[in-house]
Amino acid sequence: MKAPQFLSRISWFVITLGLLSLAKPVSGELVAKIPQVMNPFFLTIVDGRIYIVENSSTAHLYTIDSNEVAFVKTFGREGQGPGEFGFMYRIRALEDHLDISGLHKLARFSLEGEYINEVKVSIGMFKGGIYQIGENYLVGDLQFSAKETTRTIRLYDKDFKLIREVGSFKQSYGLDKLNLVSEVYSSRVVDDQIFIIASGDKSIVTVYDKNGIQQKEISLPL
């Protein structure tokens, strides 16, 4: 095996492991000691900043340096207007802003917690499963029926008109369909690439370009 090929495969393996990691572990004792936090819902840590969602509708911003945490501000509030949330599902920290998904909206804030703008989401999405990629949107949804659930990952244009379905996964109900291996089917966007992570009996990461065209498939050992 040539060295460049080997290094390339190692790089993809490292990237994939990073994508499979859904959250950074944080000391519960540290969070418990942070002021202003009474009912934390979830948190995001990036580049010396901690964003903690409180009561699912507001967020606290802290800076962290060594073992010291400093409160900066609280942003967002309960409601349906600009910069308001009925529910904050996810804070995604990008290079120069935050994307915060809520009920039927995707809001943009600065890294310092200042409201910029938002877009109303007119299609179904499950628990804030939306990413902006260029001018388009990658949206994850979940449909239920009497016998199965179907997870879909679809690419929409800026007006939320369907471009294509990138992937789907069906899971059946019933004791005869019981699977003791935890199954994951989710998406991530990194720069201009889409990653779909599927794990169960085997783990596979499928890579797509920003137009939803498949580029490669990576199988991971369990």
C-alpha positions, -999 to +999 in steps of 0.1 A: +000+000+000+014+034-009+019+059+019-004+087+004-033+062+001-027+049+036-026+085+051-058+094+031-076+064+046-064+073+081-076+109+076-111+097+065-112+074+095-104+102+119-130+125+103-156+098+105-149+091+141-154+128+147-187+128+129-200+099+149-193+117+181-226+135+188-215+156+218-184+165+238-184+151+273-184+178+300-181+175+337-215+176+354-199+192+384-186+220+362-220+227+347-237+225+381-214+253+394-220+276+364-242+306+376-275+314+359-280+277+350-311+263+367-326+239+342-300+231+314-314+213+284-282+207+263-249+224+256-225+231+228-188+238+233-166+254+206-134+275+206-135+285+242-172+292+243-200+273+260-236+276+249-261+262+274-298+260+264-320+268+294-356+256+297-354+247+259-360+283+248-331+306+259-293+301+258-265+312+281-231+321+267-200+315+287-163+317+279-139+291+293-102+295+299-083+268+317-106+258+345-124+291+348-159+298+333-172+333+329-208+343+321-212+366+291-249+369+283-283+353+278-299+354+244-331+341+229-365+340+247-397+321+246-421+331+218-427+329+181-412+362+169-378+370+155-351+356+178-377+338+199-382+300+203-409+276+213-381+251+215-344+252+208-334+218+193-298+224+183-271+250+184-246+245+155-215+267+158-200+276+124-169+297+116-186+331+121-221+325+133-245+301+151-274+282+134-301+275+159-330+253+149-364+256+166-400+248+159-405+256+122-375+279+120-338+282+116-323+312+133-289+328+128-270+345+157-235+358+159-210+338+180-215+365+206-253+357+208-266+387+187-296+380+166-290+382+128-320+367+109-341+336+105-360+316+080-393+300+085-393+262+077-424+253+058-418+216+056-417+188+081-385+183+101-379+161+131-365+177+162-347+205+144-329+183+120-320+210+095-287+222+081-280+251+056-256+241+029-249+269+005-283+283-005-300+249+001-312+231+032-306+195+043-336+183+063-342+152+083-377+140+091-395+110+106-428+095+094-448+071+115-472+043+105-488+014+123-459-010+114-428+011+109-410+044+110-393+060+081-364+084+085-358+106+054-329+130+046-338+154+018-322+183+001-344+214-006-337+247-024-339+281-007-377+281-012-380+246+003-388+230-030-375+194-030-343+189-050-338+152-042-341+126-014-305+119-003-313+089+018-340+070+038-341+043+064-371+021+075-374+005+109-402-021+116-421-026+149-428-058+168-410-083+188-401-103+158-382-072+145-364-065+177-328-055+171-304-056+201-279-035+182-285+002+184-293+017+150-284+052+140-293+070+108-285+106+108-268+133+088-241+159+093-228+188+071-192+197+071-182+226+049-198+217+015-201+180+021-230+159+034-223+128+056-249+102+063-241+080+092-258+045+093-249+021+120-265-012+132-251-046+122-224-026+104-214+011+104-213+030+071-206+067+064-217+078+029-203+111+016-223+134-007-214+167-023-235+198-016-259+188-044-267+155-028-246+135-053-229+105-037-191+107-037-179+077-016-188+052+010-167+043+041-172+011+060-161+012+096-152-019+118-175-024+147 
